[in-house]
Amino acid sequence: MDTHYFGTLSVTRAFAPQIAANGGGASLNVLSGLSWVSFPDFGAYCAAKSAEWSLTNALRLQLADQGIRVAGLHVGYMDTDMVRAVDAPKSGPTDIARIAVDGIANGAYEIVADDASRQAQAALAGGVSVLYCCPH
């Protein structure tokens, strides 16, 4: 929570006045497909990213009248040190950066950068039983 929620809030509070004073702009919060779905071994991370997603939505509303568009970038596995040991398809950081910049340039509020995040987002509509395959 310190990094993903309070860190995002602190950075936004620090830069929003300058962005607004310069006529507006955009802020990009790097979220995750895990903003929408949780796994037992990563519960705290998932909770923090979910809170950051909610914060992103609130900041979007709060800062709109100052000419600041707040976007969220949802990424699954990106080829970084954090997921070095994960044996799954990973996106390249350069590709994700390009997707993010293109999304901002196109006015997107939610930038869903890869298949894993698209699948997580689509599963939301099915409810808890689809997300977690809850046994009956």
Beta strands, then each sheet from edge to edge (+ up, - down):
strand 1: 25-30
strand 2: 68-74
strand 3: 110-112
sheet 1: 1+ 2+ 3+
end
